[in-house]
Amino acid sequence: MLWFHNVFASNPSAVDRLLDSVADCLNRESAERLARLQISPETLAKIEKLAERANEGILSDTDLAEYLEYVEAMDFVAILQSKASNLIR
């Protein structure tokens, strides 16, 4: 996901344009499902634990990489969810 992070950080509209093509592939049902998608409680607990440790400055390099991967994935999914929501309005 490093590629996504680098592109998104430098030019959010580039990722947005790329994901327009993905959103065009969604039918109403898949757009509705994507818009309702939620992180599992187990995964959310893991992310919160990593975030807390990150704020305390006690993450290992491995944990930091995992945390950043979650953050990037959530950004990616949030953009897709926004596009899905726009499709079903």
C-alpha positions as CSV (number, residue, x, y, z in Angstrom):
1,M,0.0,0.0,0.0
2,L,3.0,2.3,0.0
3,W,2.2,3.2,-3.6
4,F,-1.2,4.3,-2.5
5,H,0.2,6.4,0.3
6,N,2.7,8.1,-1.9
7,V,0.1,9.0,-4.6
8,F,-2.6,10.0,-2.2
9,A,-0.2,12.2,-0.1
10,S,1.1,14.0,-3.1
11,N,-2.1,14.3,-5.1
12,P,-5.5,13.3,-3.6
13,S,-7.3,14.1,-6.8
14,A,-5.2,11.5,-8.7
15,V,-6.4,8.7,-6.5
16,D,-9.9,10.1,-6.7
17,R,-9.8,10.0,-10.5
18,L,-8.5,6.4,-10.5
19,L,-11.2,5.3,-8.2
20,D,-13.9,6.9,-10.4
21,S,-13.2,4.0,-12.8
22,V,-13.7,1.5,-10.0
23,A,-16.9,3.1,-9.0
24,D,-18.2,2.9,-12.5
25,C,-18.1,-0.9,-12.2
26,L,-20.5,-0.9,-9.3
27,N,-24.2,-1.7,-9.7
28,R,-26.7,-0.4,-7.2
29,E,-26.6,-3.5,-5.0
30,S,-22.8,-3.6,-4.7
31,A,-22.7,0.2,-4.2
32,E,-25.2,-0.2,-1.3
33,R,-23.2,-3.0,0.2
34,L,-19.9,-1.0,-0.1
35,A,-21.5,2.1,1.4
36,R,-22.6,0.0,4.5
37,L,-19.3,-1.8,4.9
38,Q,-17.9,-1.6,8.4
39,I,-14.7,-2.8,10.0
40,S,-15.1,-5.9,12.1
41,P,-14.9,-5.3,15.9
42,E,-11.8,-7.4,16.1
43,T,-10.0,-5.4,13.4
44,L,-11.2,-2.1,14.9
45,A,-9.8,-3.2,18.3
46,K,-6.5,-4.0,16.8
47,I,-6.3,-0.6,15.0
48,E,-7.2,1.2,18.2
49,K,-4.5,-0.6,20.1
50,L,-1.9,0.2,17.4
51,A,-3.1,3.8,17.4
52,E,-2.8,4.1,21.1
53,R,0.7,2.7,21.0
54,A,1.6,5.0,18.1
55,N,0.5,8.0,20.1
56,E,2.7,6.8,23.0
57,G,5.6,6.4,20.6
58,I,6.1,2.7,21.5
59,L,5.4,1.0,18.2
60,S,8.0,-1.4,16.8
61,D,8.9,-1.0,13.1
62,T,6.7,-4.0,12.3
63,D,3.7,-2.6,14.2
64,L,4.2,0.8,12.7
65,A,4.1,-0.7,9.2
66,E,1.0,-2.6,10.1
67,Y,-0.7,0.5,11.5
68,L,0.2,2.5,8.4
69,E,-1.2,-0.2,6.2
70,Y,-4.5,-0.1,8.1
71,V,-4.6,3.7,7.8
72,E,-4.0,3.6,4.1
73,A,-6.5,0.8,3.5
74,M,-9.1,2.7,5.5
75,D,-8.5,5.9,3.4
76,F,-8.9,3.8,0.2
77,V,-12.1,2.2,1.4
78,A,-13.5,5.6,2.6
79,I,-13.0,7.1,-0.8
80,L,-14.7,4.1,-2.4
81,Q,-17.6,4.3,0.1
82,S,-18.1,8.0,-0.7
83,K,-18.3,7.2,-4.4
84,A,-20.7,4.3,-3.7
85,S,-22.9,6.6,-1.6
86,N,-22.9,9.1,-4.5
87,L,-24.1,6.4,-6.9
88,I,-27.1,5.4,-4.8
89,R,-28.4,8.9,-4.2
